[in-house]
Amino acid sequence: MCGRFDQRLDNGSRMSREVQVRFCESLGVRFPGATHLVVHCRTREEAEEFLTEITKRFQACLLTVHPEKTKIVYCKDDNRRGEYRETSFDFLGFTFRPRKVKNSNGQMFVSFSPAVSRKATASIRATIRSWRVHAQTRGSLSQLVENYNPKLRGWLLYYGAFGKTEMKSICLMFHTALIKWAKNKFKRLKRSWCKARAFITNIARRDPKLLAYWEWKLC
């Protein structure tokens, strides 16, 4: 959002034409405890003024902005090279910050763009550990795929929509668990990590669509 609260709406609240999200303040409606807003402004001065307006409006609705999470961030990239103490923020599981990316001509440049956040990555890793894939030796590979591929695909479709390569370490974690599973499952592979890895690699080559991250070529 950007702009100031300077136009009265039908429900009595004030909002400018530039604001893209309206506050619903009808009788009986309450904001959820973790309402997140992202406001885009042209200058630091405009951002500071708008933050003051938001704070006042929230107070009028008996709400408060989070004192630690509410901050002004400079969207630094190749076109905005100024200095500011805050150049990143987390939103909906993504971290927005300056990143090196390639353009259509293969040239590198700095873009202020999103990718999966550290907090989301830690949560996904904890979930994968809780599955204990390596210990499920009574099941087949097809059962593992049926149980976990939908979850893997969901993560990739959501978090991989931006900064896909940042998901590689998560895919590698599951892939490592799968190799451990093969070692524990088959006696001929038990003593050789290389053979177990080759076993999984051969399956991936034969059927690259079996697991979502094989299809995405992230391992």
N, C-alpha and C positions, 0 to 999 in steps of 0.2 A: 504494500500500500504506500501511497505517498500523498501529500497534501495536508490541508488543515480542516478542522471541524468548523466550517463556516456556512453550511447550508442546512436548513431545517428539513428533516424528512417527515413523512406522514405520521410517524410514531413519536415525533417530538425531539428525537435526537438530532445532533448537528453533524453533518458530514459534507466534505467537499465533493465536487464532481470527479476529482482525480482518485478518490479512494475507491478501491476495487472490492473491498469486503465490508459489509455492513454489520454493525452490532445489532443483534436482535434483543431488544429490551422490553418486549411485550410482557404483559402481566403473567406471572407464573413461570417465565422462562429464566433459566439460570445458566451462566457459563460453566462448563466443566472445570474441574480444578486445575487442569493442565492445558489451558487454551494457549496456543502459540501463534504469534503474529510475526510476520516478516515485513518490514517497511523499507521501501526503496526511496531514497532522496537524492537530490542532485548535489548538494553541498553539505559539509559538516554542520554549518550553522542551521540549515533547514532541518537536518536530522535532530539536532539538539532541541530546536523549537517544537518539532513535532512530538518528540519524546515527552516534553513537558505537557503538551496538549493531551496525549494519550494518558499520562499519569493522572491528570486532573479529571479526565472523563471516567477513568476507572474508579477513582475515589468517589465520584458522584454516584456510581453504581454499586458502591460498597465493595469494590474490588481493589486489588493491589497488583502492581507489576513486581516480578521476582527481582529482589535487589542484586542478586549475583548473576542470574542468567540474562537479565535485560541489559543490553550494551549496544553501543554504536560501533559498527565494523566497517573498515575501509576495504572496498572490493578491489584489491590491488591486482593489476595485470600489466601487460605490455603497453596499454594505453593509459593506465593510471599508475604512475610510478612514484607517487608521494609517500611519505612516511607517516605511520600511525601505529599506536601500540597494539591495536586489535585488527588482525587481518584474516580472521577465520571465525566461523560459528557452526554449530551443529543444529540440524533441523530435520525431523522425521527420519532419523537414522543415518543421515548423510552429514559429512563435514564439507562445508564450502570453504575453499581457500585457494590461493594461487597455486597452479599446477602447470607443469610443462606438458604440452600436448602437440600433436601434429596437425597441420592443416591439410587441405585436399592435395596440396603439392608435395607433401612429405616434409615440409619445413617445420622446425620446432618453434613454439612461441609460448608465452606465459598467459594462461587463461584463468580467470576466477571461476572455478567449476566444482561440482560436487562429486563425492565418491563415498563409499561406505565408511561410517565413522568407527573410531576405535572402540567405542562403547558397544556398538552393534556387532562388531567383529568379535569382541570378547564374549558377548552373549551367544553368538552362533557357535563359537568354539566350545563353550561350556555345554551346549546342547549336544554337539557331536560327541564329546567325551562321555556324556551321560548315556549315549546309545550303546557303548561298549561293543562296537561292531566286531572287533578282533576276537571276542569271546563267544560269538554266536556260531559255533562250529557245527551245531546240529542242523542248522538251516543251509539252504542252497544259495547260490549267488542270485538266482532269480527272486528268491524270497527277500534278500537284502535290498534288491532293486525295487521290489514292490513296496517295501516298508519305508525306504528313505529317499528314493528318487523324487517323489512329489515335493518333499520338503526342500531338497537341494534345488530343484527346478524353480520353486517359488522364490527362494533367496536370490537365485541368479536373475530371474526376471525382474525382481524389484530392485535389488542393490546393483545388479549388473547393467541396469539401464544407463548408468553414468559411471565412468571410470571402471570399466569391466575388468581390467587387469588387476585392480585392487582386490578382486575376489579370488585371485589365484592362490594365495596362501591358505584360504579356507578350503578350497578344492583339494589342495595338496594334503591338508590334514586328513580329509576323508579318504583320499587315495592311499595314504600311508596306513590308515586303519584297515583298508581293504587288503593291502599287501600282507599285513600282520594276520588278518583273517585267513588268507590263503596258506600262510606258513603253518598256522595252527590246525587248519582243516585237512591238509594233505600231507601224509608222511614223507612223500618224496621231496617236498619243499621245506620241510621243517628246519633243516640245518643250513639252508641257503637263502639269504635275502635276495640275492641276484636272480635266482631261479624263480622265486615267488613274484618278484617284480616283473620278470619277463612273462610269466604266466598271465598276470593281469594286463600287461601291455598288449599281448597277443589277442586277448579277448576284446580289448578296446579297439584294436585295428580291424578285427573281424566285424564287430558290431558297434560302431562309434556312436550310435543313437541310443545305446542301452542305458547310459547314465548321462544326465544333463550336462555335466561339466566336460565329458568326453566330446559331446556334440559341439560344445562351445570351444573346444581345444584349449582348455585351461590347465591340462596336465598331460 
